[in-house]
Amino acid sequence: MPKGKKGKGGVAGGRKYRTVSTAADSFIEGIAVYMEIANAARNELIRQKALPMGVGIRLEVERDFCMNVLQNICKLKQSYIQTLRARVCEDKEKFKKEVQAFCDAIVPEKKRIVLSQDFRKEVAALKRRDEGIQKGGVII
């Protein structure tokens, strides 16, 4: 075959190129996935009024840390980070299940306490109950 008739890459009939994800690509995608799940879990726990203060601060710091890693270390542009975030949230059902599993891992369902308007009255009642238990009284 003469030199001018060879198949060229990118031209119909030429060589086919496959995109290969590198370790850096999977690392970047993993950070983006964790960032979105942590952010959504924080928002979900706030909505349920079950977010302990320490956990809320930790999730906020981790979200900001992931964003800084993507911007400053990986040198990604904000527009590309937005596309990564959109790609993570594409499948709404799967994402919702992952967020709920993450919420249950951080704050188990049985430890969730919803604070009411009468918080002081509840605390006083708990203290009275504890005093009765310490004195040997039976609380039903």
N, C-alpha and C positions, 0 to 999 in steps of 0.2 A: 504494500500500500504506500503510495507516495506520502511525503511529509505533510502536505496540505490537507489530506483527506482523513487524518486521524480524528477520532472522537475527542471532543473537548469537554472538559468539566463544565457543567451548568448549561450546556447546549443539549437540545433534544437528541437523544441517541448517544450521548456521551456517557462518561462515568457517573455513577450515582454516589452521592455523598450521604453518609449517615451522621447525624449529630450524636455525639457521645458525651454523656454527662461526666464531668470529672469529679474528683473528691471535693474540690472547692465548691462546685455547683450544688452538690448534695448538702454540704455544710451550710451554705447560704440559705438553701431552701428549708433546712431544719431549723435554723435560727428564726426565719420568717414565720414558720408554722408555730413554733413555741411562743413567739411574741404575740401572735394573734390569739392563740388559745389562752394565754395568761391574761391578756387584756379583756377578752370576752368573759373569762371566768370571774375576773374582778368585778366587771359590770353586772354579771348575773348574781353574784353574791351580795352586791350592794342592793340590787333590785329585791332580793329575797330578805334583806335586812339580816343577813347571817354572816357578815364579814367581820372577823376580829381585826382590831386595829393593826396588830403586828403583821398579820397575813396581807392586809391591804397595802401596807407600806412596802412589804417585800415584793409583791406582784408589780407594784408601780415601778420600783427600782429595777426589777428584772426586765420589764418592758422597755424602759429607757435605756438600759444597758444593751439590750439586743439591737435597738435602733442605732445607738452609737457605734456598735460593732459593724453594722451594715454600712453606715455612712462613712466612718472614719478609718476603719481598718480594711474593709473590703472595697472602699471607694465607690460605692454604688450611688447613683443619682436618685433623687427623691421620686422621680417618675417611675423608675424601675422597681423601687421598693413598693410603690403603690400597686403596680401590676402583680408583684409577688403576693401582696396582701389580698388582692382581689382573687387571685388563683386559689389561695388557701380557702377562701369562703365560698367557692363556686358551688360545691355540693352542700346545701344548707342542712339536710338531714344528718349527714355524716359529721359535719362540723358541730352541730348542736349536741350530738351524742358524745363527741370528744370533749366538749366543754363541760358537759354534765359530769362525765367521768372524772375530769380534772377537779371540778368543784367538790365532788364526793371524796376524792383523795386528799384534798387540802383540808376541808372542813367536813368531817363525816356527818351524815344525816342526823344521827342521834345526838350530836353535840350542838346542833343549831338551836339557838335561843332567839326568839323574836321578842324584842323589847316593846312593851306597851306604853301607853301614856301614864299609867299608874306604876311606874318603875319603883318609886320610893316605897309605895305600899307593898309591892311584891318583895322588895329587899327586907322590909321590916317583918313581913310574915315569915320569910325564910329564916331570919335571925331568931324569931320567937320559936319556930319549929326546932332549930338547932339547940336552943336553950332547953326546950322540953326534952330533947333526946339526951342531952348531957346530964340532966337531973334524973334520968331514968324513967321519964314519962313515956307513955305510948301515944304515938301520933297516928291517927287513922286518916 
